[in-house]
């Protein structure tokens, strides 16, 4: 099963919607900081994430960005960071 690497970022005005958005994104995330997360997604997972996020957010007040990273691009790590790596398996439940 093929997965692409995405960055998910959001800006949510309401605390309840923010908590729900964070909970949803962390269910798919492999890493991240504050409101930007790394996600390895299949096309079906991407569709499910976008659909569920649309139900959570208010289009007038909130923003959500899902950016697919180019798989040909080189990864650079700064400081003590480790290069991202595909785990042996993913559990989404």
PyMOL Python script that loads the backbone (N, CA, C, O; Angstrom):
from pymol import cmd

cmd.read_pdbstr("""\
ATOM      1  N   UNK A   1       0.845  -1.174   0.000  1.00  0.00           N
ATOM      2  CA  UNK A   1       0.000   0.000   0.000  1.00  0.00           C
ATOM      3  C   UNK A   1       0.892   1.240   0.000  1.00  0.00           C
ATOM      4  O   UNK A   1       1.772   1.381   0.849  1.00  0.00           O
ATOM      5  N   UNK A   2       0.658   2.129  -0.953  1.00  0.00           N
ATOM      6  CA  UNK A   2       1.489   3.323  -1.111  1.00  0.00           C
ATOM      7  C   UNK A   2       0.988   4.461  -0.227  1.00  0.00           C
ATOM      8  O   UNK A   2      -0.211   4.731  -0.166  1.00  0.00           O
ATOM      9  N   UNK A   3       1.909   5.116   0.448  1.00  0.00           N
ATOM     10  CA  UNK A   3       1.598   6.276   1.272  1.00  0.00           C
ATOM     11  C   UNK A   3       2.477   7.443   0.832  1.00  0.00           C
ATOM     12  O   UNK A   3       3.650   7.265   0.503  1.00  0.00           O
ATOM     13  N   UNK A   4       1.900   8.623   0.833  1.00  0.00           N
ATOM     14  CA  UNK A   4       2.644   9.845   0.539  1.00  0.00           C
ATOM     15  C   UNK A   4       2.826  10.627   1.829  1.00  0.00           C
ATOM     16  O   UNK A   4       2.015  10.525   2.749  1.00  0.00           O
ATOM     17  N   UNK A   5       3.896  11.404   1.887  1.00  0.00           N
ATOM     18  CA  UNK A   5       4.183  12.237   3.053  1.00  0.00           C
ATOM     19  C   UNK A   5       3.527  13.599   2.877  1.00  0.00           C
ATOM     20  O   UNK A   5       3.693  14.255   1.848  1.00  0.00           O
ATOM     21  N   UNK A   6       2.782  14.011   3.891  1.00  0.00           N
ATOM     22  CA  UNK A   6       2.087  15.293   3.886  1.00  0.00           C
ATOM     23  C   UNK A   6       2.469  16.079   5.131  1.00  0.00           C
ATOM     24  O   UNK A   6       2.859  15.513   6.152  1.00  0.00           O
ATOM     25  N   UNK A   7       2.347  17.398   5.022  1.00  0.00           N
ATOM     26  CA  UNK A   7       2.368  18.271   6.187  1.00  0.00           C
ATOM     27  C   UNK A   7       0.948  18.783   6.375  1.00  0.00           C
ATOM     28  O   UNK A   7       0.324  19.267   5.431  1.00  0.00           O
ATOM     29  N   UNK A   8       0.450  18.677   7.578  1.00  0.00           N
ATOM     30  CA  UNK A   8      -0.872  19.191   7.911  1.00  0.00           C
ATOM     31  C   UNK A   8      -0.683  20.354   8.868  1.00  0.00           C
ATOM     32  O   UNK A   8       0.003  20.231   9.882  1.00  0.00           O
ATOM     33  N   UNK A   9      -1.293  21.481   8.540  1.00  0.00           N
ATOM     34  CA  UNK A   9      -1.207  22.671   9.388  1.00  0.00           C
ATOM     35  C   UNK A   9      -2.604  23.265   9.531  1.00  0.00           C
ATOM     36  O   UNK A   9      -3.413  23.208   8.605  1.00  0.00           O
ATOM     37  N   UNK A  10      -2.871  23.828  10.690  1.00  0.00           N
ATOM     38  CA  UNK A  10      -4.193  24.399  10.904  1.00  0.00           C
ATOM     39  C   UNK A  10      -4.116  25.602  11.834  1.00  0.00           C
ATOM     40  O   UNK A  10      -3.190  25.752  12.630  1.00  0.00           O
ATOM     41  N   UNK A  11      -5.126  26.450  11.698  1.00  0.00           N
ATOM     42  CA  UNK A  11      -5.302  27.613  12.559  1.00  0.00           C
ATOM     43  C   UNK A  11      -6.786  27.640  12.894  1.00  0.00           C
ATOM     44  O   UNK A  11      -7.613  27.949  12.036  1.00  0.00           O
ATOM     45  N   UNK A  12      -7.122  27.321  14.129  1.00  0.00           N
ATOM     46  CA  UNK A  12      -8.512  27.157  14.540  1.00  0.00           C
ATOM     47  C   UNK A  12      -8.821  28.159  15.650  1.00  0.00           C
ATOM     48  O   UNK A  12      -8.096  28.238  16.641  1.00  0.00           O
ATOM     49  N   UNK A  13      -9.896  28.918  15.481  1.00  0.00           N
ATOM     50  CA  UNK A  13     -10.233  30.003  16.405  1.00  0.00           C
ATOM     51  C   UNK A  13     -10.870  29.516  17.706  1.00  0.00           C
ATOM     52  O   UNK A  13     -10.610  30.091  18.763  1.00  0.00           O
ATOM     53  N   UNK A  14     -11.683  28.489  17.655  1.00  0.00           N
ATOM     54  CA  UNK A  14     -12.453  28.021  18.803  1.00  0.00           C
ATOM     55  C   UNK A  14     -11.712  26.882  19.507  1.00  0.00           C
ATOM     56  O   UNK A  14     -11.185  25.988  18.845  1.00  0.00           O
ATOM     57  N   UNK A  15     -11.667  26.907  20.839  1.00  0.00           N
ATOM     58  CA  UNK A  15     -10.904  25.913  21.599  1.00  0.00           C
ATOM     59  C   UNK A  15     -11.445  24.491  21.415  1.00  0.00           C
ATOM     60  O   UNK A  15     -10.662  23.544  21.342  1.00  0.00           O
ATOM     61  N   UNK A  16     -12.754  24.330  21.340  1.00  0.00           N
ATOM     62  CA  UNK A  16     -13.323  22.988  21.153  1.00  0.00           C
ATOM     63  C   UNK A  16     -12.991  22.434  19.777  1.00  0.00           C
ATOM     64  O   UNK A  16     -12.628  21.265  19.641  1.00  0.00           O
ATOM     65  N   UNK A  17     -13.118  23.278  18.753  1.00  0.00           N
ATOM     66  CA  UNK A  17     -12.762  22.830  17.399  1.00  0.00           C
ATOM     67  C   UNK A  17     -11.264  22.569  17.302  1.00  0.00           C
ATOM     68  O   UNK A  17     -10.841  21.637  16.618  1.00  0.00           O
ATOM     69  N   UNK A  18     -10.458  23.384  17.981  1.00  0.00           N
ATOM     70  CA  UNK A  18      -9.011  23.177  17.997  1.00  0.00           C
ATOM     71  C   UNK A  18      -8.667  21.822  18.601  1.00  0.00           C
ATOM     72  O   UNK A  18      -7.849  21.087  18.049  1.00  0.00           O
ATOM     73  N   UNK A  19      -9.280  21.489  19.719  1.00  0.00           N
ATOM     74  CA  UNK A  19      -9.023  20.198  20.358  1.00  0.00           C
ATOM     75  C   UNK A  19      -9.450  19.048  19.455  1.00  0.00           C
ATOM     76  O   UNK A  19      -8.753  18.037  19.367  1.00  0.00           O
ATOM     77  N   UNK A  20     -10.583  19.191  18.786  1.00  0.00           N
ATOM     78  CA  UNK A  20     -11.064  18.144  17.880  1.00  0.00           C
ATOM     79  C   UNK A  20     -10.138  18.000  16.673  1.00  0.00           C
ATOM     80  O   UNK A  20      -9.849  16.881  16.247  1.00  0.00           O
ATOM     81  N   UNK A  21      -9.670  19.123  16.119  1.00  0.00           N
ATOM     82  CA  UNK A  21      -8.756  19.087  14.977  1.00  0.00           C
ATOM     83  C   UNK A  21      -7.430  18.439  15.373  1.00  0.00           C
ATOM     84  O   UNK A  21      -6.890  17.621  14.628  1.00  0.00           O
ATOM     85  N   UNK A  22      -6.911  18.801  16.532  1.00  0.00           N
ATOM     86  CA  UNK A  22      -5.665  18.211  17.021  1.00  0.00           C
ATOM     87  C   UNK A  22      -5.817  16.706  17.219  1.00  0.00           C
ATOM     88  O   UNK A  22      -4.940  15.936  16.827  1.00  0.00           O
ATOM     89  N   UNK A  23      -6.908  16.290  17.817  1.00  0.00           N
ATOM     90  CA  UNK A  23      -7.159  14.866  18.042  1.00  0.00           C
ATOM     91  C   UNK A  23      -7.223  14.112  16.712  1.00  0.00           C
ATOM     92  O   UNK A  23      -6.662  13.023  16.592  1.00  0.00           O
ATOM     93  N   UNK A  24      -7.899  14.679  15.720  1.00  0.00           N
ATOM     94  CA  UNK A  24      -8.018  14.037  14.415  1.00  0.00           C
ATOM     95  C   UNK A  24      -6.660  13.917  13.730  1.00  0.00           C
ATOM     96  O   UNK A  24      -6.303  12.840  13.253  1.00  0.00           O
ATOM     97  N   UNK A  25      -5.905  15.001  13.677  1.00  0.00           N
ATOM     98  CA  UNK A  25      -4.617  14.979  12.982  1.00  0.00           C
ATOM     99  C   UNK A  25      -3.634  14.049  13.682  1.00  0.00           C
ATOM    100  O   UNK A  25      -2.889  13.330  13.017  1.00  0.00           O
ATOM    101  N   UNK A  26      -3.621  14.052  15.000  1.00  0.00           N
ATOM    102  CA  UNK A  26      -2.695  13.169  15.728  1.00  0.00           C
ATOM    103  C   UNK A  26      -2.999  11.688  15.503  1.00  0.00           C
ATOM    104  O   UNK A  26      -2.120  10.842  15.664  1.00  0.00           O
ATOM    105  N   UNK A  27      -4.232  11.376  15.134  1.00  0.00           N
ATOM    106  CA  UNK A  27      -4.579   9.987  14.837  1.00  0.00           C
ATOM    107  C   UNK A  27      -3.830   9.482  13.606  1.00  0.00           C
ATOM    108  O   UNK A  27      -3.635   8.276  13.455  1.00  0.00           O
ATOM    109  N   UNK A  28      -3.409  10.387  12.730  1.00  0.00           N
ATOM    110  CA  UNK A  28      -2.693  10.030  11.511  1.00  0.00           C
ATOM    111  C   UNK A  28      -1.211  10.407  11.563  1.00  0.00           C
ATOM    112  O   UNK A  28      -0.433   9.931  10.736  1.00  0.00           O
ATOM    113  N   UNK A  29      -0.809  11.242  12.505  1.00  0.00           N
ATOM    114  CA  UNK A  29       0.524  11.850  12.506  1.00  0.00           C
ATOM    115  C   UNK A  29       1.622  10.879  12.911  1.00  0.00           C
ATOM    116  O   UNK A  29       1.431   9.989  13.739  1.00  0.00           O
ATOM    117  N   UNK A  30       2.782  11.088  12.293  1.00  0.00           N
ATOM    118  CA  UNK A  30       3.985  10.362  12.692  1.00  0.00           C
ATOM    119  C   UNK A  30       4.939  11.285  13.425  1.00  0.00           C
ATOM    120  O   UNK A  30       5.904  10.823  14.035  1.00  0.00           O
ATOM    121  N   UNK A  31       4.682  12.579  13.374  1.00  0.00           N
ATOM    122  CA  UNK A  31       5.521  13.551  14.068  1.00  0.00           C
ATOM    123  C   UNK A  31       4.958  14.937  13.857  1.00  0.00           C
ATOM    124  O   UNK A  31       4.026  15.124  13.074  1.00  0.00           O
ATOM    125  N   UNK A  32       5.513  15.900  14.545  1.00  0.00           N
ATOM    126  CA  UNK A  32       5.060  17.269  14.353  1.00  0.00           C
ATOM    127  C   UNK A  32       5.310  18.125  15.566  1.00  0.00           C
ATOM    128  O   UNK A  32       5.806  17.662  16.594  1.00  0.00           O
ATOM    129  N   UNK A  33       4.952  19.401  15.423  1.00  0.00           N
ATOM    130  CA  UNK A  33       5.113  20.363  16.498  1.00  0.00           C
ATOM    131  C   UNK A  33       3.921  21.297  16.501  1.00  0.00           C
ATOM    132  O   UNK A  33       3.539  21.821  15.455  1.00  0.00           O
ATOM    133  N   UNK A  34       3.336  21.510  17.651  1.00  0.00           N
ATOM    134  CA  UNK A  34       2.204  22.418  17.846  1.00  0.00           C
ATOM    135  C   UNK A  34       1.126  22.179  16.800  1.00  0.00           C
ATOM    136  O   UNK A  34       0.424  21.171  16.889  1.00  0.00           O
ATOM    137  N   UNK A  35       0.960  23.045  15.823  1.00  0.00           N
ATOM    138  CA  UNK A  35      -0.125  22.868  14.859  1.00  0.00           C
ATOM    139  C   UNK A  35       0.367  22.529  13.454  1.00  0.00           C
ATOM    140  O   UNK A  35      -0.312  22.823  12.470  1.00  0.00           O
ATOM    141  N   UNK A  36       1.537  21.916  13.360  1.00  0.00           N
ATOM    142  CA  UNK A  36       2.045  21.388  12.085  1.00  0.00           C
ATOM    143  C   UNK A  36       2.513  19.961  12.336  1.00  0.00           C
ATOM    144  O   UNK A  36       3.314  19.704  13.234  1.00  0.00           O
ATOM    145  N   UNK A  37       1.992  19.025  11.518  1.00  0.00           N
ATOM    146  CA  UNK A  37       2.270  17.605  11.741  1.00  0.00           C
ATOM    147  C   UNK A  37       2.656  16.913  10.442  1.00  0.00           C
ATOM    148  O   UNK A  37       2.227  17.322   9.363  1.00  0.00           O
ATOM    149  N   UNK A  38       3.474  15.851  10.548  1.00  0.00           N
ATOM    150  CA  UNK A  38       3.838  15.009   9.417  1.00  0.00           C
ATOM    151  C   UNK A  38       2.894  13.816   9.391  1.00  0.00           C
ATOM    152  O   UNK A  38       2.650  13.184  10.419  1.00  0.00           O
ATOM    153  N   UNK A  39       2.359  13.511   8.201  1.00  0.00           N
ATOM    154  CA  UNK A  39       1.438  12.395   8.062  1.00  0.00           C
ATOM    155  C   UNK A  39       1.807  11.585   6.826  1.00  0.00           C
ATOM    156  O   UNK A  39       2.045  12.164   5.766  1.00  0.00           O
ATOM    157  N   UNK A  40       1.860  10.283   6.935  1.00  0.00           N
ATOM    158  CA  UNK A  40       1.986   9.386   5.795  1.00  0.00           C
ATOM    159  C   UNK A  40       0.589   8.846   5.534  1.00  0.00           C
ATOM    160  O   UNK A  40       0.045   8.114   6.359  1.00  0.00           O
ATOM    161  N   UNK A  41      -0.003   9.203   4.381  1.00  0.00           N
ATOM    162  CA  UNK A  41      -1.389   8.867   4.112  1.00  0.00           C
ATOM    163  C   UNK A  41      -1.573   8.102   2.809  1.00  0.00           C
ATOM    164  O   UNK A  41      -0.891   8.362   1.817  1.00  0.00           O
ATOM    165  N   UNK A  42      -2.498   7.164   2.826  1.00  0.00           N
ATOM    166  CA  UNK A  42      -2.969   6.538   1.592  1.00  0.00           C
ATOM    167  C   UNK A  42      -4.006   7.491   0.997  1.00  0.00           C
ATOM    168  O   UNK A  42      -4.468   8.397   1.692  1.00  0.00           O
ATOM    169  N   UNK A  43      -4.378   7.311  -0.256  1.00  0.00           N
ATOM    170  CA  UNK A  43      -5.437   8.163  -0.823  1.00  0.00           C
ATOM    171  C   UNK A  43      -6.746   8.073  -0.029  1.00  0.00           C
ATOM    172  O   UNK A  43      -7.419   9.087   0.152  1.00  0.00           O
ATOM    173  N   UNK A  44      -7.111   6.898   0.441  1.00  0.00           N
ATOM    174  CA  UNK A  44      -8.344   6.736   1.224  1.00  0.00           C
ATOM    175  C   UNK A  44      -8.250   7.472   2.560  1.00  0.00           C
ATOM    176  O   UNK A  44      -9.217   8.107   2.981  1.00  0.00           O
ATOM    177  N   UNK A  45      -7.098   7.395   3.230  1.00  0.00           N
ATOM    178  CA  UNK A  45      -6.908   8.103   4.497  1.00  0.00           C
ATOM    179  C   UNK A  45      -6.949   9.610   4.290  1.00  0.00           C
ATOM    180  O   UNK A  45      -7.507  10.342   5.107  1.00  0.00           O
ATOM    181  N   UNK A  46      -6.354  10.067   3.195  1.00  0.00           N
ATOM    182  CA  UNK A  46      -6.384  11.501   2.882  1.00  0.00           C
ATOM    183  C   UNK A  46      -7.825  11.972   2.714  1.00  0.00           C
ATOM    184  O   UNK A  46      -8.217  12.999   3.269  1.00  0.00           O
ATOM    185  N   UNK A  47      -8.598  11.230   1.959  1.00  0.00           N
ATOM    186  CA  UNK A  47     -10.000  11.578   1.741  1.00  0.00           C
ATOM    187  C   UNK A  47     -10.767  11.612   3.065  1.00  0.00           C
ATOM    188  O   UNK A  47     -11.530  12.543   3.322  1.00  0.00           O
ATOM    189  N   UNK A  48     -10.562  10.598   3.896  1.00  0.00           N
ATOM    190  CA  UNK A  48     -11.246  10.529   5.192  1.00  0.00           C
ATOM    191  C   UNK A  48     -10.848  11.697   6.091  1.00  0.00           C
ATOM    192  O   UNK A  48     -11.704  12.302   6.738  1.00  0.00           O
ATOM    193  N   UNK A  49      -9.561  12.015   6.135  1.00  0.00           N
ATOM    194  CA  UNK A  49      -9.078  13.133   6.947  1.00  0.00           C
ATOM    195  C   UNK A  49      -9.702  14.448   6.497  1.00  0.00           C
ATOM    196  O   UNK A  49     -10.197  15.214   7.323  1.00  0.00           O
ATOM    197  N   UNK A  50      -9.680  14.712   5.194  1.00  0.00           N
ATOM    198  CA  UNK A  50     -10.235  15.968   4.683  1.00  0.00           C
ATOM    199  C   UNK A  50     -11.739  16.064   4.933  1.00  0.00           C
ATOM    200  O   UNK A  50     -12.247  17.129   5.284  1.00  0.00           O
ATOM    201  N   UNK A  51     -12.441  14.964   4.753  1.00  0.00           N
ATOM    202  CA  UNK A  51     -13.883  14.952   4.988  1.00  0.00           C
ATOM    203  C   UNK A  51     -14.206  15.229   6.462  1.00  0.00           C
ATOM    204  O   UNK A  51     -15.054  16.065   6.772  1.00  0.00           O
ATOM    205  N   UNK A  52     -13.531  14.529   7.352  1.00  0.00           N
ATOM    206  CA  UNK A  52     -13.792  14.699   8.786  1.00  0.00           C
ATOM    207  C   UNK A  52     -13.387  16.089   9.257  1.00  0.00           C
ATOM    208  O   UNK A  52     -14.083  16.699  10.069  1.00  0.00           O
ATOM    209  N   UNK A  53     -12.265  16.591   8.753  1.00  0.00           N
ATOM    210  CA  UNK A  53     -11.821  17.932   9.137  1.00  0.00           C
ATOM    211  C   UNK A  53     -12.829  18.980   8.677  1.00  0.00           C
ATOM    212  O   UNK A  53     -13.069  19.953   9.392  1.00  0.00           O
ATOM    213  N   UNK A  54     -13.417  18.804   7.510  1.00  0.00           N
ATOM    214  CA  UNK A  54     -14.425  19.747   7.012  1.00  0.00           C
ATOM    215  C   UNK A  54     -15.650  19.782   7.920  1.00  0.00           C
ATOM    216  O   UNK A  54     -16.301  20.818   8.049  1.00  0.00           O
ATOM    217  N   UNK A  55     -15.963  18.648   8.548  1.00  0.00           N
ATOM    218  CA  UNK A  55     -17.087  18.599   9.476  1.00  0.00           C
ATOM    219  C   UNK A  55     -16.772  19.309  10.797  1.00  0.00           C
ATOM    220  O   UNK A  55     -17.671  19.833  11.454  1.00  0.00           O
ATOM    221  N   UNK A  56     -15.507  19.323  11.177  1.00  0.00           N
ATOM    222  CA  UNK A  56     -15.079  19.927  12.451  1.00  0.00           C
ATOM    223  C   UNK A  56     -14.941  21.442  12.349  1.00  0.00           C
ATOM    224  O   UNK A  56     -15.394  22.171  13.232  1.00  0.00           O
ATOM    225  N   UNK A  57     -14.318  21.913  11.276  1.00  0.00           N
ATOM    226  CA  UNK A  57     -13.936  23.326  11.182  1.00  0.00           C
ATOM    227  C   UNK A  57     -15.063  24.223  10.696  1.00  0.00           C
ATOM    228  O   UNK A  57     -15.993  23.785  10.019  1.00  0.00           O
ATOM    229  N   UNK A  58     -14.949  25.487  11.063  1.00  0.00           N
ATOM    230  CA  UNK A  58     -15.841  26.544  10.576  1.00  0.00           C
ATOM    231  C   UNK A  58     -15.106  27.235   9.428  1.00  0.00           C
ATOM    232  O   UNK A  58     -14.048  27.831   9.634  1.00  0.00           O
ATOM    233  N   UNK A  59     -15.663  27.154   8.231  1.00  0.00           N
ATOM    234  CA  UNK A  59     -14.997  27.694   7.040  1.00  0.00           C
ATOM    235  C   UNK A  59     -14.769  29.208   7.117  1.00  0.00           C
ATOM    236  O   UNK A  59     -13.874  29.730   6.453  1.00  0.00           O
ATOM    237  N   UNK A  60     -15.560  29.904   7.912  1.00  0.00           N
ATOM    238  CA  UNK A  60     -15.414  31.356   8.045  1.00  0.00           C
ATOM    239  C   UNK A  60     -14.278  31.751   8.989  1.00  0.00           C
ATOM    240  O   UNK A  60     -13.668  32.806   8.813  1.00  0.00           O
ATOM    241  N   UNK A  61     -13.989  30.916   9.988  1.00  0.00           N
ATOM    242  CA  UNK A  61     -13.025  31.291  11.031  1.00  0.00           C
ATOM    243  C   UNK A  61     -11.738  30.480  11.031  1.00  0.00           C
ATOM    244  O   UNK A  61     -10.707  30.967  11.496  1.00  0.00           O
ATOM    245  N   UNK A  62     -11.774  29.261  10.523  1.00  0.00           N
ATOM    246  CA  UNK A  62     -10.647  28.343  10.662  1.00  0.00           C
ATOM    247  C   UNK A  62      -9.975  28.074   9.323  1.00  0.00           C
ATOM    248  O   UNK A  62     -10.560  28.282   8.260  1.00  0.00           O
ATOM    249  N   UNK A  63      -8.736  27.609   9.401  1.00  0.00           N
ATOM    250  CA  UNK A  63      -7.977  27.250   8.201  1.00  0.00           C
ATOM    251  C   UNK A  63      -7.318  25.896   8.409  1.00  0.00           C
ATOM    252  O   UNK A  63      -6.891  25.560   9.514  1.00  0.00           O
ATOM    253  N   UNK A  64      -7.240  25.116   7.317  1.00  0.00           N
ATOM    254  CA  UNK A  64      -6.553  23.821   7.343  1.00  0.00           C
ATOM    255  C   UNK A  64      -5.813  23.660   6.033  1.00  0.00           C
ATOM    256  O   UNK A  64      -6.376  23.906   4.966  1.00  0.00           O
ATOM    257  N   UNK A  65      -4.554  23.247   6.102  1.00  0.00           N
ATOM    258  CA  UNK A  65      -3.725  23.040   4.926  1.00  0.00           C
ATOM    259  C   UNK A  65      -3.142  21.640   4.985  1.00  0.00           C
ATOM    260  O   UNK A  65      -2.566  21.242   5.998  1.00  0.00           O
ATOM    261  N   UNK A  66      -3.292  20.896   3.903  1.00  0.00           N
ATOM    262  CA  UNK A  66      -2.673  19.578   3.767  1.00  0.00           C
ATOM    263  C   UNK A  66      -1.783  19.648   2.543  1.00  0.00           C
ATOM    264  O   UNK A  66      -2.277  19.755   1.420  1.00  0.00           O
ATOM    265  N   UNK A  67      -0.488  19.590   2.745  1.00  0.00           N
ATOM    266  CA  UNK A  67       0.503  19.792   1.688  1.00  0.00           C
ATOM    267  C   UNK A  67       1.265  18.502   1.441  1.00  0.00           C
ATOM    268  O   UNK A  67       1.933  17.991   2.339  1.00  0.00           O
ATOM    269  N   UNK A  68       1.168  17.970   0.220  1.00  0.00           N
ATOM    270  CA  UNK A  68       1.920  16.760  -0.142  1.00  0.00           C
ATOM    271  C   UNK A  68       3.351  17.161  -0.459  1.00  0.00           C
ATOM    272  O   UNK A  68       3.588  18.056  -1.270  1.00  0.00           O
ATOM    273  N   UNK A  69       4.297  16.499   0.178  1.00  0.00           N
ATOM    274  CA  UNK A  69       5.708  16.781  -0.064  1.00  0.00           C
ATOM    275  C   UNK A  69       6.212  15.935  -1.225  1.00  0.00           C
ATOM    276  O   UNK A  69       5.789  14.793  -1.404  1.00  0.00           O
ATOM    277  N   UNK A  70       7.102  16.495  -1.995  1.00  0.00           N
ATOM    278  CA  UNK A  70       7.653  15.808  -3.161  1.00  0.00           C
ATOM    279  C   UNK A  70       8.533  14.644  -2.703  1.00  0.00           C
ATOM    280  O   UNK A  70       9.523  14.865  -2.006  1.00  0.00           O
ATOM    281  N   UNK A  71       8.193  13.418  -3.079  1.00  0.00           N
ATOM    282  CA  UNK A  71       8.985  12.268  -2.630  1.00  0.00           C
ATOM    283  C   UNK A  71      10.408  12.257  -3.189  1.00  0.00           C
ATOM    284  O   UNK A  71      11.267  11.538  -2.679  1.00  0.00           O
ATOM    285  N   UNK A  72      10.662  13.048  -4.230  1.00  0.00           N
ATOM    286  CA  UNK A  72      12.014  13.103  -4.807  1.00  0.00           C
ATOM    287  C   UNK A  72      12.918  14.064  -4.046  1.00  0.00           C
ATOM    288  O   UNK A  72      14.137  14.028  -4.210  1.00  0.00           O
ATOM    289  N   UNK A  73      12.334  14.917  -3.220  1.00  0.00           N
ATOM    290  CA  UNK A  73      13.112  15.929  -2.509  1.00  0.00           C
ATOM    291  C   UNK A  73      13.974  15.289  -1.428  1.00  0.00           C
ATOM    292  O   UNK A  73      13.590  14.296  -0.810  1.00  0.00           O
ATOM    293  N   UNK A  74      15.120  15.865  -1.219  1.00  0.00           N
ATOM    294  CA  UNK A  74      16.026  15.409  -0.172  1.00  0.00           C
ATOM    295  C   UNK A  74      15.532  15.877   1.179  1.00  0.00           C
ATOM    296  O   UNK A  74      14.965  16.963   1.298  1.00  0.00           O
ATOM    297  N   UNK A  75      15.744  15.069   2.189  1.00  0.00           N
ATOM    298  CA  UNK A  75      15.363  15.433   3.552  1.00  0.00           C
ATOM    299  C   UNK A  75      16.594  15.934   4.291  1.00  0.00           C
ATOM    300  O   UNK A  75      17.651  15.305   4.250  1.00  0.00           O
ATOM    301  N   UNK A  76      16.453  17.061   4.960  1.00  0.00           N
ATOM    302  CA  UNK A  76      17.541  17.618   5.755  1.00  0.00           C
ATOM    303  C   UNK A  76      17.099  17.647   7.209  1.00  0.00           C
ATOM    304  O   UNK A  76      15.965  18.017   7.514  1.00  0.00           O
ATOM    305  N   UNK A  77      17.988  17.259   8.094  1.00  0.00           N
ATOM    306  CA  UNK A  77      17.702  17.305   9.523  1.00  0.00           C
ATOM    307  C   UNK A  77      18.680  18.271  10.176  1.00  0.00           C
ATOM    308  O   UNK A  77      19.879  18.241   9.900  1.00  0.00           O
ATOM    309  N   UNK A  78      18.155  19.122  11.042  1.00  0.00           N
ATOM    310  CA  UNK A  78      18.991  20.094  11.740  1.00  0.00           C
ATOM    311  C   UNK A  78      19.117  19.706  13.200  1.00  0.00           C
ATOM    312  O   UNK A  78      18.207  19.103  13.768  1.00  0.00           O
ATOM    313  N   UNK A  79      20.224  20.044  13.798  1.00  0.00           N
ATOM    314  CA  UNK A  79      20.415  19.755  15.219  1.00  0.00           C
ATOM    315  C   UNK A  79      20.429  18.266  15.482  1.00  0.00           C
ATOM    316  O   UNK A  79      21.157  17.517  14.830  1.00  0.00           O
ATOM    317  N   UNK A  80      19.621  17.838  16.439  1.00  0.00           N
ATOM    318  CA  UNK A  80      19.573  16.433  16.818  1.00  0.00           C
ATOM    319  C   UNK A  80      18.409  15.694  16.180  1.00  0.00           C
ATOM    320  O   UNK A  80      18.090  14.572  16.573  1.00  0.00           O
ATOM    321  N   UNK A  81      17.791  16.303  15.221  1.00  0.00           N
ATOM    322  CA  UNK A  81      16.640  15.681  14.568  1.00  0.00           C
ATOM    323  C   UNK A  81      17.070  14.428  13.810  1.00  0.00           C
ATOM    324  O   UNK A  81      18.222  14.300  13.394  1.00  0.00           O
ATOM    325  N   UNK A  82      16.127  13.515  13.641  1.00  0.00           N
ATOM    326  CA  UNK A  82      16.367  12.310  12.862  1.00  0.00           C
ATOM    327  C   UNK A  82      15.597  12.404  11.565  1.00  0.00           C
ATOM    328  O   UNK A  82      14.504  12.967  11.520  1.00  0.00           O
ATOM    329  N   UNK A  83      16.171  11.851  10.506  1.00  0.00           N
ATOM    330  CA  UNK A  83      15.474  11.840   9.238  1.00  0.00           C
ATOM    331  C   UNK A  83      14.208  11.004   9.374  1.00  0.00           C
ATOM    332  O   UNK A  83      14.218   9.973  10.047  1.00  0.00           O
ATOM    333  N   UNK A  84      13.098  11.442   8.732  1.00  0.00           N
ATOM    334  CA  UNK A  84      11.873  10.648   8.804  1.00  0.00           C
ATOM    335  C   UNK A  84      12.053   9.315   8.100  1.00  0.00           C
ATOM    336  O   UNK A  84      12.746   9.225   7.086  1.00  0.00           O
ATOM    337  N   UNK A  85      11.434   8.300   8.634  1.00  0.00           N
ATOM    338  CA  UNK A  85      11.526   6.959   8.046  1.00  0.00           C
ATOM    339  C   UNK A  85      10.169   6.292   8.146  1.00  0.00           C
ATOM    340  O   UNK A  85       9.420   6.512   9.098  1.00  0.00           O
ATOM    341  N   UNK A  86       9.865   5.480   7.158  1.00  0.00           N
ATOM    342  CA  UNK A  86       8.617   4.725   7.193  1.00  0.00           C
ATOM    343  C   UNK A  86       8.731   3.648   8.263  1.00  0.00           C
ATOM    344  O   UNK A  86       9.695   2.884   8.270  1.00  0.00           O
ATOM    345  N   UNK A  87       7.754   3.579   9.169  1.00  0.00           N
ATOM    346  CA  UNK A  87       7.764   2.510  10.163  1.00  0.00           C
ATOM    347  C   UNK A  87       7.398   1.182   9.510  1.00  0.00           C
ATOM    348  O   UNK A  87       6.958   1.138   8.361  1.00  0.00           O
ATOM    349  N   UNK A  88       7.585   0.109  10.259  1.00  0.00           N
ATOM    350  CA  UNK A  88       7.265  -1.223   9.750  1.00  0.00           C
ATOM    351  C   UNK A  88       5.791  -1.336   9.403  1.00  0.00           C
ATOM    352  O   UNK A  88       5.428  -2.007   8.437  1.00  0.00           O
ATOM    353  N   UNK A  89       4.936  -0.681  10.188  1.00  0.00           N
ATOM    354  CA  UNK A  89       3.499  -0.741   9.933  1.00  0.00           C
ATOM    355  C   UNK A  89       2.822   0.464  10.566  1.00  0.00           C
ATOM    356  O   UNK A  89       3.400   1.129  11.426  1.00  0.00           O
ATOM    357  N   UNK A  90       1.599   0.744  10.141  1.00  0.00           N
ATOM    358  CA  UNK A  90       0.775   1.802  10.711  1.00  0.00           C
ATOM    359  C   UNK A  90      -0.473   1.170  11.279  1.00  0.00           C
ATOM    360  O   UNK A  90      -1.012   0.225  10.703  1.00  0.00           O
ATOM    361  N   UNK A  91      -0.933   1.677  12.391  1.00  0.00           N
ATOM    362  CA  UNK A  91      -2.208   1.248  12.939  1.00  0.00           C
ATOM    363  C   UNK A  91      -3.126   2.459  12.998  1.00  0.00           C
ATOM    364  O   UNK A  91      -2.822   3.434  13.685  1.00  0.00           O
ATOM    365  N   UNK A  92      -4.226   2.406  12.299  1.00  0.00           N
ATOM    366  CA  UNK A  92      -5.220   3.462  12.346  1.00  0.00           C
ATOM    367  C   UNK A  92      -6.491   2.819  12.856  1.00  0.00           C
ATOM    368  O   UNK A  92      -7.099   1.999  12.167  1.00  0.00           O
ATOM    369  N   UNK A  93      -6.896   3.185  14.058  1.00  0.00           N
ATOM    370  CA  UNK A  93      -8.042   2.505  14.636  1.00  0.00           C
ATOM    371  C   UNK A  93      -8.923   3.383  15.445  1.00  0.00           C
ATOM    372  O   UNK A  93      -9.928   2.920  15.986  1.00  0.00           O
TER     373      UNK A  93
END
""", "prot")
cmd.dss("prot")
cmd.show_as("cartoon", "prot")
cmd.util.cbc("prot")
cmd.orient("prot")
